[in-house]
Amino acid sequence: MSDGLRHISIESFGEIFPGRISTVGTEFEIQSGITLSPRRTSGRKDAPYLRVANVQRGRLTLSDVAWLEASARERIRYALDDGDLLVVEGHANPAEIGRCAQVGPESKNCLYQNHLFRLRPRNLEARFALHWLNSSFSQSYWGRNCATSSGLYTINSRQLGALPIPVPPPDKQRKISEILDAADEAIRSTERLVGKLEQVFDSLRGDLLQEHVIRSGRLPDCWRMDRLDRLSEITGGVTLGGVTSAGRSVELPYLRVANVQDGYIDTTDIKTVTVRTSEFDRYLLQAGDVLMTEGGDFDKLGRGAVWDGSIDPCLHQNHIFRVRCDKIRLLPEYLSTYSASTAGRSYFMGISKQTTNLASINKSQLSALPVPLPPLATQKMIIGSLGAAERQISSTKAELAKLRLVKQGLMDDLLMGRVQVSGLRDVSDAVDTLAV
């Protein structure tokens, strides 16, 4: 696989790319969108318009199209046409600025907001330009040239117009576009499969936990309801910066909220904390501990996962609760499964302290979590059944990650001319060539 376009400097651009070199400003008519105002968004709302949220990398999402008030002149000036490209002008995440999607027939005549640029092609193949604008070179270009203010990263029309773009012959532009479009379709197909598998998993989890029975106020035979603090030991974690120079101390790895994902622990970025040796045992994790977050975004409230002990010793910070189950009555994997279920999330949402886009729970509220408790054999059956479904999801996600890497390698090598398209029949040929 190629080293990628990301590290190419503009100075060396012409030496690396075969054929003619141009700029986005030369090949496209660039225009920013309509400026929003309270009058426009609270008036008669007679025109649909696309926002930054509608423009994803390589595709438009049209499930939530907003409307505004616009004059007849504005509806002409800011109307989109089939084949136009939309580029994101600003975003809180610098990796998302400059992302680009193409307008299709379904969004023709929609307007677009002022945080988007419309690119209308003059001569260049629009699909080819779309892939270039979403390439690692373009992303690196935005990162080097964007401005930042109040937590927002932005690019302007001058910077967009100055972006270099290779211009191979039209037939090669079309062939490269066809190959990369096919790679994109394989990615989208796999994304849809992941979504379907996750829906099946959620449905299976609800059936196995018999949520429909529990919602009716009854319990299945041989099940009982109990509070979490009667089934486990619950503790908070270490407070950062709490150690003074007095007393003996030790520096150890610890888990943060960012490490505790929904159903798994991400150990790719582990930090360390200094604690007193006298407090070491208090915050020490054991394999089988369930880690649950104190707060965050609504959809992340109470998320948890079982610690596998892969780092030893390891501590946890104060924004994570450690739940150590009495395994004679409650299996850690079952608790993690239940807390992520519709019933578990509903409990956390109902009792949490909520502010704008954020929510939190305390130890007392977590302790009072009602847990529907089947016999251990049933808990093991539920864990085993869901484990098989989770492995299928994980395998499909791994395939999706591989496809994305292949797409990036294809894009880099095709756009740089390392792989010649003249001898390629389709994306399979391109993938085989890339592997070699």
C-alpha positions in Angstrom: 0.0 0.0 0.0 1.2 3.5 -0.8 2.6 5.9 1.8 -0.4 8.1 0.9 -1.0 11.6 -0.4 -1.1 13.1 3.1 2.7 13.9 3.3 3.0 15.5 -0.2 3.9 19.2 -0.1 2.5 21.7 -2.6 6.0 22.5 -3.6 6.6 18.9 -4.8 3.1 18.5 -6.2 4.1 19.0 -9.9 7.0 16.6 -9.7 4.9 13.7 -8.3 1.7 13.9 -10.3 1.8 12.9 -14.0 -0.1 15.1 -16.5 -1.6 18.6 -16.1 -1.9 20.3 -12.7 -4.7 22.8 -12.1 -6.6 24.3 -9.1 -10.1 23.9 -7.8 -10.7 27.6 -8.6 -9.8 27.1 -12.2 -11.9 23.9 -12.7 -15.0 25.0 -10.7 -17.2 27.9 -10.1 -17.1 28.4 -6.3 -20.0 30.0 -4.4 -20.9 30.1 -0.7 -24.5 29.5 0.4 -27.4 31.4 1.8 -27.0 33.1 5.2 -29.5 31.9 7.8 -31.4 34.3 10.1 -34.3 34.1 12.5 -36.6 35.5 9.9 -35.6 32.9 7.3 -36.0 30.0 9.7 -39.3 31.1 11.4 -41.1 32.5 8.4 -43.2 30.7 5.8 -40.4 28.2 5.1 -41.0 27.7 1.4 -37.6 26.3 0.3 -35.6 23.2 1.3 -32.0 23.7 2.1 -29.0 21.5 2.9 -26.9 22.0 6.0 -23.4 20.8 7.1 -25.1 17.8 8.7 -26.4 16.7 5.4 -23.0 16.6 3.8 -21.0 13.5 4.7 -17.8 12.4 3.2 -18.7 11.1 -0.3 -22.5 11.2 0.2 -25.5 13.3 1.1 -27.9 12.3 3.9 -31.4 13.5 3.1 -33.4 12.0 6.0 -33.5 15.4 7.8 -33.7 18.3 5.3 -34.6 21.7 6.8 -36.7 24.5 5.2 -36.3 28.3 5.2 -37.9 31.4 3.7 -36.2 32.6 0.5 -37.0 35.1 -2.2 -37.5 34.1 -5.8 -34.1 35.6 -6.7 -32.4 33.6 -3.9 -34.0 30.4 -5.0 -32.4 30.9 -8.3 -29.0 32.0 -7.0 -28.6 29.3 -4.4 -30.3 26.4 -6.2 -28.3 23.2 -6.5 -28.0 21.3 -9.7 -27.4 17.6 -10.4 -23.6 17.1 -10.5 -22.7 20.1 -8.2 -20.3 19.3 -5.3 -20.8 20.6 -1.8 -17.8 21.2 0.5 -18.0 21.8 4.3 -16.6 25.2 5.2 -16.4 24.9 9.0 -16.6 22.2 11.7 -15.7 21.8 15.4 -13.6 18.7 14.3 -10.7 19.7 12.1 -10.8 16.3 10.4 -14.3 17.1 9.1 -13.6 20.4 7.4 -13.5 20.2 3.6 -15.5 16.9 3.4 -17.3 16.8 0.1 -20.4 15.1 -1.4 -22.1 15.3 -4.9 -25.6 16.5 -5.5 -27.9 14.1 -7.2 -31.4 14.4 -8.8 -33.1 13.9 -5.5 -31.6 17.1 -4.1 -31.7 19.2 -7.3 -33.1 22.7 -6.7 -32.5 22.5 -2.9 -30.7 25.5 -1.5 -27.6 25.3 0.7 -26.5 27.2 3.8 -23.5 29.6 4.1 -21.3 27.1 5.9 -21.1 25.1 2.6 -19.4 25.9 -0.7 -21.0 24.9 -4.0 -18.6 23.8 -6.7 -20.1 23.8 -10.2 -17.7 22.0 -12.6 -16.5 23.6 -15.8 -14.6 20.8 -17.5 -13.4 18.4 -14.9 -15.2 15.1 -14.2 -17.2 15.9 -11.0 -16.8 12.3 -9.6 -13.1 12.4 -10.1 -12.9 15.8 -8.3 -15.1 14.4 -5.5 -12.6 11.7 -4.7 -9.7 14.1 -4.9 -11.4 16.6 -2.5 -12.0 13.7 0.0 -8.4 12.4 -0.4 -5.8 12.4 2.3 -3.9 15.1 0.5 -6.9 17.5 0.6 -7.5 16.7 4.2 -3.9 17.5 5.0 -4.2 20.7 3.0 -7.2 21.8 5.0 -5.4 21.0 8.3 -2.5 23.2 7.3 -4.5 26.1 6.0 -7.6 26.3 8.1 -8.4 29.1 10.6 -9.7 28.5 14.1 -12.0 30.7 16.3 -14.2 29.8 19.2 -13.6 26.1 18.8 -14.6 26.2 15.1 -12.1 25.3 12.2 -12.9 27.0 8.9 -11.6 27.4 5.4 -12.4 30.2 3.0 -13.2 30.3 -0.7 -9.7 31.6 -1.6 -8.1 28.6 0.2 -10.5 26.2 -1.5 -9.8 27.7 -4.9 -6.1 27.4 -4.4 -6.2 23.7 -3.7 -4.1 21.9 -6.4 -5.8 19.1 -8.4 -4.3 16.8 -10.9 -6.1 16.7 -14.3 -5.5 13.4 -16.1 -7.2 12.8 -19.5 -11.0 12.6 -19.4 -11.1 8.8 -20.0 -8.7 8.2 -17.1 -10.7 10.5 -14.9 -13.8 8.4 -15.6 -12.0 5.1 -15.1 -10.6 6.2 -11.8 -14.0 7.4 -10.7 -15.6 4.1 -11.6 -13.1 2.1 -9.6 -13.3 4.3 -6.5 -17.1 4.5 -6.8 -17.2 0.7 -6.8 -15.0 0.7 -3.7 -17.4 3.2 -2.0 -20.4 1.0 -2.8 -18.6 -2.0 -1.2 -18.1 0.1 1.9 -21.7 1.3 2.0 -23.0 -2.2 1.5 -20.9 -3.4 4.4 -22.0 -0.4 6.5 -25.6 -1.4 5.8 -24.9 -5.0 6.8 -23.3 -3.8 10.1 -26.5 -1.7 10.8 -28.7 -4.7 10.1 -26.7 -7.0 12.3 -26.8 -4.5 15.2 -30.6 -4.2 14.8 -30.8 -8.0 15.0 -28.5 -8.0 18.0 -30.7 -5.4 19.8 -33.8 -7.4 19.1 -32.2 -10.7 20.2 -31.0 -9.0 23.4 -34.5 -7.7 24.2 -36.0 -11.2 23.6 -33.4 -13.0 25.7 -33.8 -10.5 28.6 -37.6 -10.8 28.2 -38.0 -7.1 28.3 -41.6 -7.3 27.0 -42.5 -9.4 30.1 -40.7 -7.2 32.5 -42.3 -4.0 31.1 -45.7 -5.5 31.9 -44.7 -5.6 35.6 -44.2 -9.3 35.8 -41.1 -11.5 36.0 -40.5 -14.7 34.1 -40.5 -17.9 36.1 -37.5 -18.4 38.3 -36.4 -14.7 37.8 -36.3 -12.2 40.6 -35.6 -8.5 40.9 -32.9 -7.1 43.1 -30.9 -3.9 43.6 -27.4 -3.7 42.1 -25.8 -2.9 45.4 -27.1 -6.1 46.9 -25.5 -8.1 44.1 -22.1 -6.3 43.9 -19.6 -3.9 45.4 -19.6 -0.5 43.8 -16.8 2.0 44.2 -15.6 5.3 42.6 -12.1 5.8 41.2 -9.0 7.9 41.8 -9.2 11.7 41.6 -6.5 13.1 39.3 -4.1 15.5 40.9 -5.1 14.5 44.4 -1.6 13.4 45.6 0.7 15.9 47.4 4.4 15.4 48.1 3.6 13.9 51.5 3.8 10.1 51.8 5.0 7.4 49.5 3.4 7.3 46.0 3.6 5.3 42.8 2.7 6.1 39.1 0.4 3.5 37.5 -1.8 3.2 34.4 -5.5 4.1 34.7 -8.6 3.9 32.7 -10.5 7.1 31.7 -14.0 7.7 30.4 -12.6 7.7 26.9 -11.3 4.1 27.4 -14.8 2.8 28.5 -16.8 2.2 25.3 -20.2 0.6 24.9 -19.5 -3.1 25.4 -15.6 -3.0 25.3 -12.6 -1.3 26.8 -10.3 0.6 24.4 -6.7 0.4 25.6 -5.1 2.1 22.6 -4.4 5.2 24.6 -3.6 4.6 28.3 -2.4 7.3 30.6 -0.8 7.1 34.1 -1.7 8.7 37.4 0.3 9.1 40.7 -1.4 7.6 43.8 -0.4 7.0 47.4 0.7 3.5 47.9 -1.7 3.3 50.8 -4.6 3.8 48.3 -3.3 1.4 45.7 -5.6 -1.5 46.6 -8.7 0.8 46.8 -8.6 1.7 43.1 -7.0 -1.5 41.7 -9.0 -3.3 39.0 -9.5 -7.0 38.7 -10.4 -9.1 35.7 -14.2 -9.4 35.6 -14.9 -5.9 37.1 -17.7 -4.1 35.2 -16.7 -0.5 34.5 -19.6 2.0 34.0 -19.3 5.7 33.2 -20.7 8.4 35.4 -21.9 10.7 32.7 -21.5 12.3 29.3 -23.7 12.5 26.2 -27.2 11.1 26.7 -26.5 8.1 24.5 -23.3 7.3 26.5 -24.9 7.5 30.0 -24.2 4.4 32.1 -22.3 2.6 29.3 -20.2 -0.2 30.5 -17.9 -3.1 29.7 -16.2 -5.9 31.5 -12.5 -5.4 32.3 -10.3 -8.3 31.0 -7.2 -7.6 33.1 -5.0 -7.1 30.1 -3.1 -4.4 31.9 -2.0 -5.3 35.4 -1.9 -3.3 37.7 -4.4 -0.8 36.4 -6.6 1.8 38.2 -9.7 3.7 37.2 -10.5 7.4 37.5 -13.3 9.0 39.6 -15.7 9.4 36.6 -15.9 5.6 36.2 -17.7 3.3 38.7 -16.2 -0.1 39.3 -18.8 -2.8 39.9 -17.5 -6.0 41.3 -20.2 -8.6 41.0 -21.0 -11.4 43.4 -20.5 -14.1 40.7 -22.5 -16.7 42.6 -25.6 -14.6 41.8 -24.7 -12.1 39.1 -22.3 -12.6 36.2 -20.4 -9.5 35.0 -21.1 -10.1 31.3 -24.8 -10.4 32.1 -24.8 -7.1 34.0 -22.9 -5.4 31.1 -25.5 -6.7 28.7 -28.5 -5.6 30.8 -27.1 -2.1 31.4 -26.8 -1.6 27.7 -30.3 -2.8 27.0 -33.4 -0.7 26.4 -34.5 -1.3 30.0 -31.1 -0.4 31.5 -30.7 2.8 29.4 -34.3 3.8 30.3 -33.5 3.6 34.0 -30.4 5.8 33.7 -32.1 8.3 31.5 -35.0 8.5 34.0 -32.9 9.2 37.1 -30.0 11.1 35.7 -29.1 14.8 36.3 -29.4 16.4 32.9 -28.1 19.6 31.4 -27.8 20.7 27.7 -26.7 17.6 25.8 -25.1 16.1 29.0 -26.3 13.8 31.7 -24.8 12.2 34.8 -25.6 9.6 37.5 -24.2 9.2 41.0 -23.2 6.2 43.1 -26.5 6.1 45.0 -28.5 6.0 41.7 -26.3 3.3 40.2 -26.6 1.3 43.5 -30.4 1.4 43.2 -30.4 0.0 39.6 -33.1 -2.8 39.6 -31.6 -5.9 38.0 -33.9 -8.7 36.7 -32.0 -11.7 37.8 -32.4 -15.1 36.1 -30.7 -18.2 37.3 -27.0 -18.5 36.5 -27.6 -21.1 33.8 -29.9 -18.7 32.1 -27.4 -15.9 32.4 -24.8 -18.0 30.8 -27.2 -19.0 28.0 -28.0 -15.3 27.3 -24.3 -14.4 27.4 -23.4 -17.2 25.0 -26.1 -16.4 22.5 -25.3 -12.7 22.4 -21.6 -13.5 22.3 -22.0 -15.3 19.0 -24.0 -12.4 17.5 -21.3 -9.9 18.8 -18.6 -11.9 17.1 -20.4 -11.7 13.8 -20.7 -7.9 14.2 -17.0 -7.6 15.1 -16.0 -9.7 12.1 -18.1 -7.5 9.8 -16.7 -4.3 11.3 -13.2 -5.6 10.8 -14.0 -6.3 7.1 -15.4 -2.7 6.9 -12.2 -1.3 8.3 -10.2 -3.4 5.8 -12.3 -2.0 2.9 -11.7 1.5 4.1 -8.0 1.0 4.1 -8.1 -0.6 0.7 -10.2 2.4 -0.6 -7.6 4.8 0.8 -4.7 2.9 -0.8 -6.6 2.7 -4.1 -7.3 6.4 -4.0 -3.7 7.3 -3.3 -2.2 5.0 -5.9 -4.7 5.8 -8.7 -4.6 9.5 -8.2 -0.8 9.6 -8.0 -0.5 7.4 -11.1 1.3 4.6 -9.3 -1.3 2.2 -10.7 -2.3 2.8 -14.3 -6.0 2.4 -15.0 -5.6 1.4 -18.7 -5.1 -2.3 -17.8 -7.7 -2.5 -15.1 -11.2 -3.9 -15.7 -12.9 -3.2 -12.4 -12.3 -2.6 -8.7 -11.3 -6.3 -8.2 -8.4 -5.8 -10.5 -7.4 -2.7 -8.7 -7.5 -4.4 -5.3 -5.4 -7.3 -6.6 -2.9 -4.8 -8.1 -2.8 -2.9 -4.8 -2.2 -6.1 -2.8 0.8 -7.0 -5.0 
